[in-house]
Amino acid sequence: MSGPPENVGFQPGNLLARADLLDHARNPRNRGTLEPADVVSEEANPLCGDVVTVYATLDADPDHQPRMTRMSFTGHGCLISQA
């Protein structure tokens, strides 16, 4: 018989992740619509009701490969979906 998993209990990394999420919730980054946007995608989670729309602008890098140059989001839902 084995003991409890090693990842149960106090984990300092979890505290850092929580602090980062709370900081993003209190001070949103990249929130709002982006005009003009090359890509717009709305996604919803039917299990919890989160709805997020992501906006992005694209440009070509020197090798003519598409790259994202700006992005933003709007939506409503839990802390994780808004951070």
C-alpha positions in Angstrom: 0.0 0.0 0.0 1.4 3.4 -0.9 1.1 6.7 1.0 -0.6 9.9 -0.2 0.5 11.6 -3.4 3.4 14.0 -3.0 1.5 16.8 -4.6 -1.1 17.1 -1.8 -0.8 19.8 0.9 1.0 23.1 1.0 2.5 24.1 -2.3 4.2 27.5 -2.5 3.7 27.6 -6.3 0.0 27.6 -5.9 0.1 30.7 -3.8 2.1 32.5 -6.5 -0.4 31.4 -9.2 -3.3 32.6 -7.0 -1.7 36.0 -6.5 -1.1 36.3 -10.2 -4.7 35.5 -11.0 -6.0 38.0 -8.5 -3.6 40.7 -9.9 -5.0 40.1 -13.4 -8.6 40.2 -12.1 -8.0 43.5 -10.3 -5.9 45.0 -13.1 -7.1 43.5 -16.4 -4.7 43.4 -19.3 -5.8 43.4 -23.0 -9.5 43.5 -22.1 -11.8 45.1 -24.6 -12.6 44.8 -28.3 -9.9 45.2 -30.9 -10.8 47.1 -34.1 -10.0 46.1 -36.7 -9.4 42.5 -35.9 -8.3 39.9 -38.4 -9.6 37.0 -36.2 -12.6 37.0 -33.8 -13.6 33.9 -32.0 -16.3 33.5 -29.4 -16.2 30.5 -27.2 -18.6 29.4 -24.4 -18.3 26.7 -21.8 -21.8 25.1 -21.4 -20.8 23.5 -18.1 -20.1 26.7 -16.2 -21.5 29.5 -18.4 -18.2 31.3 -19.2 -18.3 33.2 -22.5 -15.1 34.7 -23.9 -14.5 36.5 -27.3 -10.9 36.7 -28.4 -9.8 39.3 -31.0 -6.4 39.2 -32.8 -4.6 41.2 -35.5 -2.1 39.3 -37.7 0.9 40.4 -39.7 3.6 38.6 -41.6 7.0 38.1 -40.2 10.1 38.4 -42.4 9.6 34.8 -43.6 6.0 35.7 -44.6 4.6 33.5 -41.9 1.5 34.9 -40.1 2.1 36.1 -36.5 -0.2 37.6 -34.0 0.7 41.3 -33.4 -2.1 42.3 -31.0 -4.8 40.5 -29.1 -7.6 41.3 -26.6 -10.7 39.7 -25.1 -14.2 40.4 -23.8 -16.5 38.2 -21.9 -17.9 37.1 -18.6 -17.3 34.2 -16.3 -15.1 32.9 -13.5 -11.8 34.4 -12.4 -9.7 32.1 -14.5 -11.5 32.8 -17.7 -11.2 36.6 -17.2 -7.5 36.7 -16.0 
